[in-house]
Amino acid sequence: MSETPASILLIDDHPLLRQGIKQLIEMEDDMEVAGEASNAADGILLAKDIEPDLILMDLNMPEMNGIEALESLREHNISSRIIMFTVSDYEDDVVAALRAGADGYLLKDMEPEDMIRQLRQAAVGKMVISERLTTLLAQALRSNKSQQASRPDYDSLTPREKDILRLIAEGLSNKMIGRKLDISDGTVKVHVKHLLKKLNLRSRVEAAVWAVEEGLHKS
């Protein structure tokens, strides 16, 4: 972590929960709550204004839900890491959030110390997913692949794309991959787009889950 605390924006329509998370984060020296909003519309405006390092956002909110807010934030090129924080462990919600550009998906029933640990991981660019959801994601991916005519062809990737796929499987963001390989974020983004197309996968999360399932992250 850097010396500057990671700034976090809370977007949730339950004030008691926001207060609890805020108190939890305030006990840590390397994180701080930079703002909070009780609905998605206000949260989007705040995100544009303060550009936090992390956005912790509820999935089920009135008027505009978390997926819609997530899509809006990405359309406005908000570079903050966006973590969905919800009670829903429903497969469709998890997959929809990650495909819409979420950098993580955490469940509200997690232990406080586990949540802090996951937020720290997210702050340094790692993808974070509640442990019990990883099996669900793998099953969803296998089910999706079984409905398709062809499985991902790893050999179709260039050496650079294979390097990037392995780093995606480790949970690294484009920025961190760029630093590790000494290339720009934009170059990484282009490579990711190409490798997803070659593998017939729709998101980097699917690519990460598939690579881990195939043991490619260890190669």
GROMACS elastic network, one bead per residue, 0.5 to 0.9 nm:
[ bonds ]
;  ai    aj funct       b0    kb
    1     4     6  0.80861   500
    1     5     6  0.80931   500
    1     6     6  0.82917   500
    1    30     6  0.73097   500
    1   120     6  0.80972   500
    1   123     6  0.79069   500
    1   124     6  0.66806   500
    2     5     6  0.71134   500
    2     6     6  0.82347   500
    2    30     6  0.80085   500
    3     6     6  0.89981   500
    3    30     6  0.73480   500
    4     7     6  0.87097   500
    4    30     6  0.70358   500
    4    31     6  0.83624   500
    5    28     6  0.89777   500
    5    29     6  0.67679   500
    5    32     6  0.61095   500
    6    30     6  0.61302   500
    6    32     6  0.61479   500
    6    33     6  0.84479   500
    6    34     6  0.89941   500
    6    52     6  0.78648   500
    6    53     6  0.58819   500
    6    54     6  0.73954   500
    6   120     6  0.84420   500
    6   123     6  0.64104   500
    6   124     6  0.89611   500
    7    30     6  0.89532   500
    7    31     6  0.61014   500
    7    32     6  0.51730   500
    7    33     6  0.58241   500
    7    34     6  0.54135   500
    7    35     6  0.85383   500
    7    51     6  0.86367   500
    7    52     6  0.51195   500
    7    53     6  0.51284   500
    7    54     6  0.63065   500
    7    55     6  0.86177   500
    7   123     6  0.87554   500
    8    25     6  0.89906   500
    8    31     6  0.72722   500
    8    32     6  0.60386   500
    8    34     6  0.54414   500
    8    35     6  0.70037   500
    8    36     6  0.85842   500
    8    52     6  0.56310   500
    8    53     6  0.60597   500
    8    55     6  0.56621   500
    8    56     6  0.70822   500
    9    32     6  0.88833   500
    9    33     6  0.60047   500
    9    34     6  0.56656   500
    9    36     6  0.54947   500
    9    37     6  0.79054   500
    9    43     6  0.79614   500
    9    46     6  0.80978   500
    9    47     6  0.72741   500
    9    50     6  0.86798   500
    9    51     6  0.87534   500
    9    52     6  0.62165   500
    9    53     6  0.81538   500
    9    54     6  0.63017   500
    9    56     6  0.61560   500
    9    57     6  0.81506   500
   10    18     6  0.68131   500
   10    21     6  0.84932   500
   10    22     6  0.83052   500
   10    33     6  0.73771   500
   10    34     6  0.83286   500
   10    35     6  0.64125   500
   10    37     6  0.62429   500
   10    38     6  0.83760   500
   10    43     6  0.78527   500
   10    54     6  0.87091   500
   10    55     6  0.61023   500
   10    56     6  0.50706   500
   10    57     6  0.60828   500
   10    58     6  0.85431   500
   11    18     6  0.79605   500
   11    35     6  0.86894   500
   11    36     6  0.57834   500
   11    38     6  0.58836   500
   11    39     6  0.63478   500
   11    40     6  0.65959   500
   11    42     6  0.84800   500
   11    43     6  0.57573   500
   11    44     6  0.89139   500
   11    55     6  0.73840   500
   11    56     6  0.62139   500
   11    58     6  0.62625   500
   11    66     6  0.89624   500
   12    15     6  0.73728   500
   12    17     6  0.78225   500
   12    18     6  0.66357   500
   12    36     6  0.79605   500
   12    37     6  0.64747   500
   12    38     6  0.51274   500
   12    39     6  0.62151   500
   12    40     6  0.78109   500
   12    43     6  0.87491   500
   12    56     6  0.82505   500
   12    57     6  0.59924   500
   12    58     6  0.51157   500
   12    59     6  0.83767   500
   12    60     6  0.86361   500
   12    61     6  0.72385   500
   12    85     6  0.87476   500
   13    17     6  0.85601   500
   13    18     6  0.81828   500
   13    37     6  0.75471   500
   13    39     6  0.56280   500
   13    40     6  0.85654   500
   13    58     6  0.77279   500
   13    60     6  0.87189   500
   13    61     6  0.63169   500
   13    62     6  0.80654   500
   14    17     6  0.54810   500
   14    18     6  0.63913   500
   14    19     6  0.88017   500
   14    38     6  0.69813   500
   15    18     6  0.50407   500
   15    19     6  0.61013   500
   15    20     6  0.85975   500
   15    38     6  0.71955   500
   16    19     6  0.51254   500
   16    20     6  0.62375   500
   16    21     6  0.87584   500
   17    20     6  0.50551   500
   17    21     6  0.62411   500
   17    22     6  0.84829   500
   18    21     6  0.52440   500
   18    22     6  0.60102   500
   18    23     6  0.86122   500
   18    36     6  0.76789   500
   18    37     6  0.88547   500
   18    38     6  0.86689   500
   19    22     6  0.50028   500
   19    23     6  0.61611   500
   19    24     6  0.85710   500
   20    23     6  0.52431   500
   20    24     6  0.62353   500
   20    25     6  0.87314   500
   21    25     6  0.61411   500
   21    26     6  0.85139   500
   21   112     6  0.86633   500
   22    25     6  0.52061   500
   22    26     6  0.60447   500
   22    27     6  0.88226   500
   22    32     6  0.81491   500
   22    33     6  0.63580   500
   23    26     6  0.51093   500
   23    27     6  0.66359   500
   24    27     6  0.55969   500
   24    28     6  0.74975   500
   24   112     6  0.75327   500
   24   116     6  0.81064   500
   25    28     6  0.54866   500
   25    29     6  0.84515   500
   25    30     6  0.88602   500
   25    31     6  0.62509   500
   25    32     6  0.61542   500
   25    33     6  0.70031   500
   25   116     6  0.74109   500
   26    29     6  0.74351   500
   26    31     6  0.71913   500
   26    32     6  0.60061   500
   26    33     6  0.73065   500
   27    31     6  0.86000   500
   27    32     6  0.89143   500
   28    31     6  0.58266   500
   28    32     6  0.76007   500
   28   116     6  0.85790   500
   29    32     6  0.76892   500
   30   120     6  0.83326   500
   31   119     6  0.87569   500
   31   120     6  0.80802   500
   31   123     6  0.87815   500
   33    36     6  0.75673   500
   34    50     6  0.76344   500
   34    52     6  0.70235   500
   35    43     6  0.87648   500
   35    46     6  0.73464   500
   35    47     6  0.86473   500
   35    50     6  0.80689   500
   35    52     6  0.85472   500
   36    42     6  0.88574   500
   36    43     6  0.71541   500
   36    46     6  0.80029   500
   37    40     6  0.73429   500
   37    41     6  0.85644   500
   37    42     6  0.58743   500
   37    43     6  0.50863   500
   37    44     6  0.88698   500
   37    46     6  0.77369   500
   38    41     6  0.88524   500
   38    42     6  0.72555   500
   38    43     6  0.73996   500
   38    61     6  0.88104   500
   39    42     6  0.57170   500
   39    43     6  0.61467   500
   39    44     6  0.88402   500
   39    61     6  0.67518   500
   39    62     6  0.74438   500
   39    63     6  0.82507   500
   39    64     6  0.76934   500
   39    65     6  0.87010   500
   40    44     6  0.61100   500
   40    45     6  0.87261   500
   40    57     6  0.83665   500
   40    58     6  0.87837   500
   40    61     6  0.73255   500
   40    62     6  0.84333   500
   40    63     6  0.81423   500
   40    64     6  0.59497   500
   40    65     6  0.69321   500
   40    66     6  0.69986   500
   40    68     6  0.85745   500
   40    69     6  0.58495   500
   40    70     6  0.89736   500
   41    44     6  0.52974   500
   41    45     6  0.65760   500
   41    46     6  0.87957   500
   41    63     6  0.87539   500
   41    64     6  0.72334   500
   41    69     6  0.74752   500
   42    45     6  0.51902   500
   42    46     6  0.61950   500
   42    47     6  0.85801   500
   43    46     6  0.50461   500
   43    47     6  0.60183   500
   43    48     6  0.86579   500
   43    57     6  0.87361   500
   43    69     6  0.84104   500
   44    47     6  0.50339   500
   44    48     6  0.63290   500
   44    49     6  0.86799   500
   44    69     6  0.70785   500
   44    70     6  0.88217   500
   44    72     6  0.77754   500
   44    73     6  0.64862   500
   45    48     6  0.52729   500
   45    49     6  0.63142   500
   45    50     6  0.88589   500
   46    50     6  0.60448   500
   46    51     6  0.77518   500
   46    52     6  0.89831   500
   47    50     6  0.55279   500
   47    51     6  0.51073   500
   47    52     6  0.65293   500
   47    55     6  0.78709   500
   47    73     6  0.80532   500
   47    78     6  0.74283   500
   47    80     6  0.81227   500
   48    51     6  0.55721   500
   48    52     6  0.86831   500
   48    73     6  0.84121   500
   48    76     6  0.82515   500
   48    78     6  0.69149   500
   49    52     6  0.87754   500
   51    54     6  0.85651   500
   51    78     6  0.72129   500
   51    79     6  0.76223   500
   51    80     6  0.65129   500
   52    55     6  0.67741   500
   52    79     6  0.86276   500
   52    80     6  0.58789   500
   52    81     6  0.82772   500
   53    79     6  0.80804   500
   53    80     6  0.50249   500
   53    81     6  0.61528   500
   53    82     6  0.87354   500
   53   123     6  0.67550   500
   54    80     6  0.53514   500
   54    82     6  0.58798   500
   54    83     6  0.73294   500
   54   119     6  0.83227   500
   54   122     6  0.75810   500
   54   123     6  0.66344   500
   55    80     6  0.65389   500
   55    81     6  0.61327   500
   55    83     6  0.60108   500
   55    84     6  0.82601   500
   56    81     6  0.86104   500
   56    82     6  0.62369   500
   56    84     6  0.59956   500
   56    85     6  0.61874   500
   57    66     6  0.66361   500
   57    69     6  0.89412   500
   57    70     6  0.86955   500
   57    82     6  0.73310   500
   57    83     6  0.62069   500
   57    85     6  0.54851   500
   57    86     6  0.79388   500
   58    61     6  0.67876   500
   58    65     6  0.79621   500
   58    66     6  0.58608   500
   58    83     6  0.86723   500
   58    84     6  0.58107   500
   58    86     6  0.53646   500
   58    87     6  0.86879   500
   59    65     6  0.58729   500
   59    67     6  0.65969   500
   59    84     6  0.62481   500
   59    85     6  0.66160   500
   59    86     6  0.56048   500
   59    87     6  0.83108   500
   59    88     6  0.79576   500
   59    93     6  0.84220   500
   59    97     6  0.85471   500
   60    64     6  0.83814   500
   60    65     6  0.52980   500
   60    66     6  0.61192   500
   60    67     6  0.86509   500
   60    86     6  0.74343   500
   60    87     6  0.88107   500
   60    88     6  0.86440   500
   61    64     6  0.62065   500
   61    66     6  0.66895   500
   62    65     6  0.63474   500
   64    67     6  0.82503   500
   64    68     6  0.61712   500
   64    69     6  0.65460   500
   65    68     6  0.54682   500
   65    69     6  0.62365   500
   65    70     6  0.86100   500
   66    70     6  0.59019   500
   66    71     6  0.85519   500
   66    84     6  0.74545   500
   66    97     6  0.81630   500
   67    71     6  0.61992   500
   67    72     6  0.85899   500
   67    84     6  0.87790   500
   67    93     6  0.86069   500
   67    96     6  0.74098   500
   67    97     6  0.58717   500
   67   100     6  0.69314   500
   67   102     6  0.87509   500
   68    71     6  0.51799   500
   68    72     6  0.62226   500
   68    73     6  0.86694   500
   68   100     6  0.87281   500
   69    72     6  0.50280   500
   69    73     6  0.61294   500
   69    74     6  0.86403   500
   70    73     6  0.51214   500
   70    74     6  0.62600   500
   70    75     6  0.85862   500
   70    82     6  0.76051   500
   70    84     6  0.88959   500
   70    97     6  0.78791   500
   70   100     6  0.68046   500
   70   101     6  0.71049   500
   70   102     6  0.70928   500
   71    74     6  0.51876   500
   71    75     6  0.61103   500
   71    76     6  0.86843   500
   71   100     6  0.59762   500
   71   101     6  0.72886   500
   72    75     6  0.50054   500
   72    76     6  0.62907   500
   72    77     6  0.87407   500
   72    78     6  0.89808   500
   73    76     6  0.51535   500
   73    77     6  0.64449   500
   73    78     6  0.54902   500
   73    79     6  0.85571   500
   73    80     6  0.89677   500
   74    78     6  0.56480   500
   74    79     6  0.76954   500
   74   100     6  0.83249   500
   74   101     6  0.71590   500
   75    78     6  0.76421   500
   76    79     6  0.89640   500
   77    80     6  0.89511   500
   78    81     6  0.86155   500
   79    82     6  0.86442   500
   81   102     6  0.75988   500
   81   103     6  0.58607   500
   81   104     6  0.83323   500
   81   122     6  0.71339   500
   81   123     6  0.75319   500
   81   125     6  0.76430   500
   82   101     6  0.79539   500
   82   102     6  0.53410   500
   82   103     6  0.53222   500
   82   104     6  0.68471   500
   82   105     6  0.89189   500
   82   122     6  0.88228   500
   83   102     6  0.59194   500
   83   103     6  0.55438   500
   83   105     6  0.56483   500
   83   106     6  0.71337   500
   83   119     6  0.87734   500
   83   122     6  0.81159   500
   83   127     6  0.88482   500
   83   128     6  0.78926   500
   83   129     6  0.89772   500
   84    94     6  0.89408   500
   84    97     6  0.74660   500
   84    98     6  0.89920   500
   84   102     6  0.68345   500
   84   103     6  0.80436   500
   84   104     6  0.61704   500
   84   106     6  0.60835   500
   84   107     6  0.82441   500
   85    88     6  0.87736   500
   85   104     6  0.85568   500
   85   105     6  0.61433   500
   85   107     6  0.56913   500
   85   108     6  0.61724   500
   86    89     6  0.80143   500
   86   105     6  0.78124   500
   86   106     6  0.65279   500
   86   107     6  0.50862   500
   86   108     6  0.53626   500
   86   109     6  0.86101   500
   87   106     6  0.84746   500
   87   107     6  0.54124   500
   87   108     6  0.53126   500
   87   109     6  0.70468   500
   88    91     6  0.85714   500
   88    93     6  0.71168   500
   88    94     6  0.79995   500
   88   107     6  0.70590   500
   88   108     6  0.85763   500
   89    92     6  0.86782   500
   89    93     6  0.72685   500
   89    94     6  0.68283   500
   89   107     6  0.72872   500
   89   132     6  0.88315   500
   89   133     6  0.71349   500
   89   136     6  0.88946   500
   90    93     6  0.54609   500
   90    94     6  0.64678   500
   90    95     6  0.88613   500
   91    94     6  0.52343   500
   91    95     6  0.61781   500
   91    96     6  0.84535   500
   91   133     6  0.84208   500
   91   136     6  0.67788   500
   91   137     6  0.73567   500
   91   140     6  0.73773   500
   92    95     6  0.52588   500
   92    96     6  0.58822   500
   92    97     6  0.84726   500
   92   140     6  0.89167   500
   93    96     6  0.51291   500
   93    97     6  0.60554   500
   93    98     6  0.86180   500
   94    97     6  0.53236   500
   94    98     6  0.63178   500
   94    99     6  0.86058   500
   94   105     6  0.69700   500
   94   133     6  0.81903   500
   94   137     6  0.79082   500
   95    98     6  0.52970   500
   95    99     6  0.60269   500
   95   100     6  0.84893   500
   95   137     6  0.73672   500
   95   140     6  0.81884   500
   95   205     6  0.88020   500
   95   206     6  0.89461   500
   96    99     6  0.51802   500
   96   100     6  0.60634   500
   96   101     6  0.88420   500
   97   100     6  0.51149   500
   97   101     6  0.66341   500
   97   102     6  0.56530   500
   97   103     6  0.88937   500
   97   104     6  0.85159   500
   97   105     6  0.77574   500
   98   101     6  0.52994   500
   98   103     6  0.69424   500
   98   104     6  0.71526   500
   98   105     6  0.76956   500
   98   203     6  0.75711   500
   98   204     6  0.85684   500
   98   205     6  0.66672   500
   98   206     6  0.88434   500
   99   102     6  0.71492   500
   99   202     6  0.71900   500
   99   203     6  0.56387   500
   99   204     6  0.81716   500
   99   205     6  0.75594   500
   99   206     6  0.85823   500
  100   203     6  0.86501   500
  101   104     6  0.89397   500
  101   203     6  0.83025   500
  102   105     6  0.73197   500
  102   127     6  0.88710   500
  103   122     6  0.77089   500
  103   125     6  0.86492   500
  103   126     6  0.79316   500
  103   127     6  0.53395   500
  103   128     6  0.68457   500
  103   129     6  0.86321   500
  103   173     6  0.85284   500
  103   205     6  0.88855   500
  104   122     6  0.77061   500
  104   126     6  0.85888   500
  104   127     6  0.53709   500
  104   129     6  0.52779   500
  104   130     6  0.83937   500
  105   127     6  0.86549   500
  105   128     6  0.64101   500
  105   130     6  0.64754   500
  105   133     6  0.85746   500
  106   109     6  0.88043   500
  106   110     6  0.78298   500
  106   115     6  0.80024   500
  106   118     6  0.84409   500
  106   128     6  0.72835   500
  106   129     6  0.56180   500
  106   130     6  0.50056   500
  106   131     6  0.87864   500
  106   133     6  0.88444   500
  107   110     6  0.59853   500
  107   129     6  0.84978   500
  107   130     6  0.62863   500
  108   111     6  0.84989   500
  108   115     6  0.88297   500
  109   112     6  0.89493   500
  110   113     6  0.84657   500
  110   114     6  0.65493   500
  110   115     6  0.64584   500
  110   130     6  0.80092   500
  111   114     6  0.52089   500
  111   115     6  0.62950   500
  111   116     6  0.88708   500
  112   115     6  0.50965   500
  112   116     6  0.63607   500
  112   117     6  0.86922   500
  113   116     6  0.51784   500
  113   117     6  0.62470   500
  113   118     6  0.86920   500
  114   117     6  0.50408   500
  114   118     6  0.61809   500
  114   119     6  0.86275   500
  115   118     6  0.50726   500
  115   119     6  0.61281   500
  115   120     6  0.86095   500
  116   119     6  0.50823   500
  116   120     6  0.62206   500
  116   121     6  0.86971   500
  117   120     6  0.51989   500
  117   121     6  0.64134   500
  117   122     6  0.87984   500
  118   121     6  0.50220   500
  118   122     6  0.62184   500
  118   123     6  0.86161   500
  118   126     6  0.88839   500
  118   127     6  0.88989   500
  118   128     6  0.61685   500
  118   129     6  0.81941   500
  118   130     6  0.85592   500
  119   123     6  0.60677   500
  119   124     6  0.88167   500
  119   128     6  0.79375   500
  120   123     6  0.50404   500
  120   124     6  0.66150   500
  120   125     6  0.89654   500
  120   126     6  0.87663   500
  121   124     6  0.54960   500
  121   125     6  0.66728   500
  121   126     6  0.53165   500
  121   127     6  0.73965   500
  121   128     6  0.69808   500
  122   125     6  0.51513   500
  122   127     6  0.59601   500
  122   128     6  0.61766   500
  123   126     6  0.72420   500
  124   172     6  0.88079   500
  124   173     6  0.88303   500
  124   176     6  0.84612   500
  125   171     6  0.78469   500
  125   172     6  0.59302   500
  125   173     6  0.52471   500
  125   174     6  0.84750   500
  125   175     6  0.77488   500
  125   176     6  0.66608   500
  126   170     6  0.79587   500
  126   173     6  0.62259   500
  126   176     6  0.86861   500
  127   168     6  0.89770   500
  127   170     6  0.84517   500
  127   172     6  0.66463   500
  127   173     6  0.73360   500
  127   205     6  0.87831   500
  128   131     6  0.88984   500
  128   171     6  0.77165   500
  129   132     6  0.83527   500
  129   133     6  0.67092   500
  129   134     6  0.69687   500
  130   133     6  0.55921   500
  130   134     6  0.71928   500
  131   134     6  0.57632   500
  131   135     6  0.80714   500
  132   135     6  0.64024   500
  132   136     6  0.73290   500
  133   136     6  0.50119   500
  133   137     6  0.61766   500
  133   138     6  0.86883   500
  134   137     6  0.50986   500
  134   138     6  0.62604   500
  134   139     6  0.86785   500
  134   209     6  0.80557   500
  135   138     6  0.50895   500
  135   139     6  0.62040   500
  135   140     6  0.85846   500
  136   139     6  0.51544   500
  136   140     6  0.61460   500
  136   141     6  0.86368   500
  137   140     6  0.50066   500
  137   141     6  0.61366   500
  137   142     6  0.86007   500
  137   205     6  0.89118   500
  137   206     6  0.81163   500
  137   209     6  0.73148   500
  138   141     6  0.51226   500
  138   142     6  0.61916   500
  138   143     6  0.85958   500
  138   206     6  0.83290   500
  138   209     6  0.60852   500
  138   210     6  0.74310   500
  138   213     6  0.75617   500
  139   142     6  0.50872   500
  139   143     6  0.60902   500
  139   144     6  0.84923   500
  140   143     6  0.51227   500
  140   144     6  0.61061   500
  140   145     6  0.86137   500
  141   145     6  0.60839   500
  141   146     6  0.85630   500
  141   206     6  0.66849   500
  141   209     6  0.77309   500
  141   210     6  0.74864   500
  142   145     6  0.50720   500
  142   146     6  0.61203   500
  142   147     6  0.88049   500
  142   210     6  0.85035   500
  143   146     6  0.51838   500
  143   147     6  0.66774   500
  144   147     6  0.54405   500
  144   148     6  0.69014   500
  145   148     6  0.51782   500
  145   149     6  0.79956   500
  145   150     6  0.76971   500
  145   151     6  0.64440   500
  145   152     6  0.85809   500
  146   149     6  0.76765   500
  146   150     6  0.85577   500
  146   151     6  0.82029   500
  147   150     6  0.89591   500
  148   151     6  0.72672   500
  150   153     6  0.83170   500
  150   200     6  0.83772   500
  151   199     6  0.75896   500
  151   200     6  0.78219   500
  152   156     6  0.88691   500
  152   198     6  0.74898   500
  152   200     6  0.61924   500
  152   201     6  0.76505   500
  152   210     6  0.86495   500
  153   156     6  0.56384   500
  153   157     6  0.77330   500
  153   198     6  0.72669   500
  153   199     6  0.57329   500
  153   200     6  0.85695   500
  154   157     6  0.57969   500
  154   162     6  0.78435   500
  154   198     6  0.84427   500
  154   199     6  0.70194   500
  155   158     6  0.78661   500
  155   162     6  0.88545   500
  156   195     6  0.86805   500
  156   198     6  0.68173   500
  156   199     6  0.80255   500
  157   160     6  0.79165   500
  157   161     6  0.56526   500
  157   162     6  0.60477   500
  157   194     6  0.87319   500
  157   195     6  0.65011   500
  157   198     6  0.71589   500
  157   199     6  0.82957   500
  158   161     6  0.51019   500
  158   162     6  0.62303   500
  158   163     6  0.87080   500
  158   195     6  0.85957   500
  159   162     6  0.50735   500
  159   163     6  0.63042   500
  159   164     6  0.87574   500
  160   163     6  0.50481   500
  160   164     6  0.62866   500
  160   165     6  0.86193   500
  160   191     6  0.79886   500
  161   164     6  0.50331   500
  161   165     6  0.60478   500
  161   166     6  0.86482   500
  161   188     6  0.89973   500
  161   191     6  0.60999   500
  161   192     6  0.73184   500
  161   194     6  0.81116   500
  161   195     6  0.61915   500
  162   165     6  0.50144   500
  162   166     6  0.62865   500
  162   167     6  0.87302   500
  162   195     6  0.83082   500
  162   216     6  0.88360   500
  163   166     6  0.53124   500
  163   167     6  0.64623   500
  163   168     6  0.87771   500
  163   181     6  0.86775   500
  164   167     6  0.50728   500
  164   168     6  0.61102   500
  164   169     6  0.85850   500
  164   177     6  0.69912   500
  164   181     6  0.85773   500
  164   188     6  0.76518   500
  164   191     6  0.76703   500
  164   192     6  0.73720   500
  164   195     6  0.88507   500
  165   168     6  0.50038   500
  165   169     6  0.62212   500
  165   170     6  0.87546   500
  165   192     6  0.77735   500
  165   195     6  0.77988   500
  165   204     6  0.86228   500
  165   207     6  0.71887   500
  165   208     6  0.71955   500
  165   211     6  0.72974   500
  165   216     6  0.83458   500
  165   217     6  0.78286   500
  166   169     6  0.50477   500
  166   170     6  0.65060   500
  166   208     6  0.78560   500
  166   211     6  0.71017   500
  166   212     6  0.85938   500
  166   216     6  0.64358   500
  166   218     6  0.77674   500
  166   219     6  0.79409   500
  167   171     6  0.66539   500
  167   172     6  0.58302   500
  167   173     6  0.84768   500
  167   176     6  0.89585   500
  167   177     6  0.65756   500
  167   208     6  0.85826   500
  167   217     6  0.72983   500
  168   171     6  0.51038   500
  168   172     6  0.53356   500
  168   173     6  0.71281   500
  168   174     6  0.82787   500
  168   177     6  0.78956   500
  168   192     6  0.89724   500
  168   204     6  0.70039   500
  168   205     6  0.80960   500
  168   207     6  0.75141   500
  168   208     6  0.56355   500
  168   211     6  0.86201   500
  168   217     6  0.85528   500
  169   172     6  0.74779   500
  169   204     6  0.86074   500
  169   205     6  0.82142   500
  169   207     6  0.72376   500
  169   209     6  0.68652   500
  169   210     6  0.83178   500
  169   211     6  0.60350   500
  169   212     6  0.61789   500
  169   216     6  0.81657   500
  169   217     6  0.58293   500
  170   208     6  0.75133   500
  170   212     6  0.85417   500
  170   217     6  0.68453   500
  171   205     6  0.87416   500
  171   208     6  0.73960   500
  172   175     6  0.79918   500
  172   176     6  0.58424   500
  172   177     6  0.61610   500
  173   176     6  0.52304   500
  173   177     6  0.61414   500
  173   178     6  0.85264   500
  174   177     6  0.50444   500
  174   178     6  0.60237   500
  174   179     6  0.86459   500
  174   184     6  0.87173   500
  174   185     6  0.56692   500
  174   186     6  0.83121   500
  174   188     6  0.59898   500
  174   189     6  0.66586   500
  174   192     6  0.87001   500
  175   178     6  0.50981   500
  175   179     6  0.63549   500
  175   180     6  0.87291   500
  175   184     6  0.76864   500
  175   185     6  0.52932   500
  175   186     6  0.89341   500
  175   188     6  0.80677   500
  176   179     6  0.51123   500
  176   180     6  0.61768   500
  176   181     6  0.86463   500
  176   185     6  0.84010   500
  177   180     6  0.50670   500
  177   181     6  0.61182   500
  177   182     6  0.81563   500
  177   183     6  0.81136   500
  177   184     6  0.88652   500
  177   185     6  0.78317   500
  177   188     6  0.71643   500
  178   181     6  0.52701   500
  178   182     6  0.54963   500
  178   184     6  0.53014   500
  178   185     6  0.54274   500
  178   186     6  0.85906   500
  178   187     6  0.78670   500
  178   188     6  0.61920   500
  179   183     6  0.65280   500
  179   184     6  0.75992   500
  179   185     6  0.83424   500
  180   183     6  0.79720   500
  181   184     6  0.87620   500
  183   186     6  0.83515   500
  183   187     6  0.64801   500
  183   188     6  0.71093   500
  184   187     6  0.52037   500
  184   188     6  0.64343   500
  184   189     6  0.87210   500
  185   188     6  0.51078   500
  185   189     6  0.61928   500
  185   190     6  0.87962   500
  186   189     6  0.50147   500
  186   190     6  0.63691   500
  186   191     6  0.87596   500
  187   190     6  0.51883   500
  187   191     6  0.63297   500
  187   192     6  0.86739   500
  188   191     6  0.50983   500
  188   192     6  0.61168   500
  188   193     6  0.86237   500
  189   192     6  0.50982   500
  189   193     6  0.62230   500
  189   194     6  0.87064   500
  190   193     6  0.51362   500
  190   194     6  0.63003   500
  190   195     6  0.87295   500
  191   194     6  0.51118   500
  191   195     6  0.61294   500
  191   196     6  0.85653   500
  192   195     6  0.52085   500
  192   196     6  0.60847   500
  192   197     6  0.85693   500
  192   204     6  0.75206   500
  193   196     6  0.53645   500
  193   197     6  0.63367   500
  193   198     6  0.87918   500
  193   203     6  0.89479   500
  193   204     6  0.89124   500
  194   197     6  0.51834   500
  194   198     6  0.62216   500
  194   199     6  0.86448   500
  195   198     6  0.50195   500
  195   199     6  0.60405   500
  195   200     6  0.83719   500
  195   201     6  0.84973   500
  195   207     6  0.88093   500
  196   199     6  0.51478   500
  196   200     6  0.58904   500
  196   201     6  0.50732   500
  196   202     6  0.64546   500
  196   203     6  0.69071   500
  196   204     6  0.72645   500
  196   206     6  0.89603   500
  196   207     6  0.70895   500
  197   200     6  0.50328   500
  197   201     6  0.64328   500
  197   202     6  0.77663   500
  198   201     6  0.78741   500
  199   202     6  0.88812   500
  199   207     6  0.80813   500
  201   204     6  0.79101   500
  201   206     6  0.63661   500
  201   207     6  0.65067   500
  202   205     6  0.84429   500
  202   206     6  0.67900   500
  202   207     6  0.80720   500
  203   206     6  0.53043   500
  203   207     6  0.64446   500
  203   208     6  0.87392   500
  204   208     6  0.60204   500
  204   209     6  0.85716   500
  205   209     6  0.61419   500
  205   210     6  0.84548   500
  206   209     6  0.51739   500
  206   210     6  0.59967   500
  206   211     6  0.84601   500
  207   210     6  0.51472   500
  207   211     6  0.60098   500
  207   212     6  0.85689   500
  208   211     6  0.51690   500
  208   212     6  0.61910   500
  208   213     6  0.85475   500
  208   217     6  0.85886   500
  209   212     6  0.52317   500
  209   213     6  0.60911   500
  209   214     6  0.86298   500
  210   213     6  0.50214   500
  210   214     6  0.61544   500
  210   215     6  0.85339   500
  210   216     6  0.85739   500
  211   214     6  0.51117   500
  211   215     6  0.60437   500
  211   216     6  0.50510   500
  211   217     6  0.61275   500
  212   216     6  0.60456   500
  212   217     6  0.58233   500
  212   218     6  0.82827   500
  213   216     6  0.77810   500
  214   217     6  0.81449   500
  215   218     6  0.58605   500
  215   219     6  0.72742   500
  216   219     6  0.52661   500
